[in-house]
Amino acid sequence: MKQLLYSKKLAPYLFILPFLVTLAVFWVVPLGRSFVMSTQEVLYGQATFIGLGNYERLWGDRIFWQALFNSLRYMVLTLVLLVPIPLALAALVNSNIGSARIKGFFKASMFVPALTSVVVAGIVFRLIFAESDSAMMNQVVEFFGFGPVRWLRSDLTGLVALLAIALWRWAGVNMMYFLAGMQAIPTEYYEAASIDGANKFRQFIHITIPNIKPTVVYVVTISIYGGLSMFLESFMLYAGNNSPNNQGLTVVGYLYRKGIEENDLGFASAVGVVLLVVVMTLNISYLVASGTFKKEAA
């Protein structure tokens, strides 16, 4: 036993054993169980095998397709917001503009929203986008000469509120990712470019962007997953899982509705499996398109 514990071949596996056990218990086993339950009709204390019955129901379920559309639209728009805006902010912080103290305060203030509870953030934004004349956003639009808006009653304005939460909460986190990537770029690259006459914009396009490509790939990948798995923000913003005309319903919200609220666990498992397939398909397609899996030339 002592020889096994001190074995150079076995030691690495012992070090990663806690992670492997945790992965198996909290991810692999539940995932396998979900696949099994998606082929069953799960009632109180019993489960009946029905094959692809849940998936056939899912295919013809209009509300599911609406929830999937809402999630995909939210994911695409968060990518549009949460990649270029944090990238521009990171470039600004990484530049010579401003003092180090001001930059430090700015980075801290941008990161604080990520530490705030989603529940608290959802309640605060619900008050900001409330229908009353005294609500913050209605005061803003009134300043520009418009009447009060029922923000959470229509699809477009409700989407604006959800995107506002996402931008407020995650812009600082993505900015820190990009900033870490930029600060890892050797300064000699920029010095050589300056000698060659390249301005700041050309340096950003031809030096910064190519060298932070791994960071961009990581941010886009986690944003795809985060956009499609969004649930709690919508749940708190609309004070429940029943938004007007299901305009705030996401795939995870629909899974929650079927599995928890209606106790249709088999059908909810099918929703989860489809969501997993969609997320994996999009992420793997993006990773392949970005060349992540290509081997570098020796």
Secondary structure as UniProt FT lines:
FT   HELIX           2..5
FT   TURN            8..10
FT   HELIX           11..23
FT   HELIX           24..28
FT   HELIX           29..37
FT   TURN            38..39
FT   STRAND          40..43
FT   TURN            44..45
FT   STRAND          46..49
FT   TURN            51..52
FT   HELIX           53..59
FT   HELIX           62..82
FT   HELIX           84..94
FT   HELIX           100..115
FT   HELIX           118..128
FT   TURN            133..134
FT   HELIX           136..143
FT   TURN            144..145
FT   HELIX           151..153
FT   HELIX           155..183
FT   HELIX           187..195
FT   TURN            196..197
FT   HELIX           200..203
FT   HELIX           204..208
FT   HELIX           209..211
FT   HELIX           213..228
FT   HELIX           232..237
FT   TURN            238..239
FT   HELIX           244..246
FT   TURN            247..248
FT   HELIX           251..256
FT   HELIX           257..261
FT   HELIX           265..289
FT   TURN            290..293
//
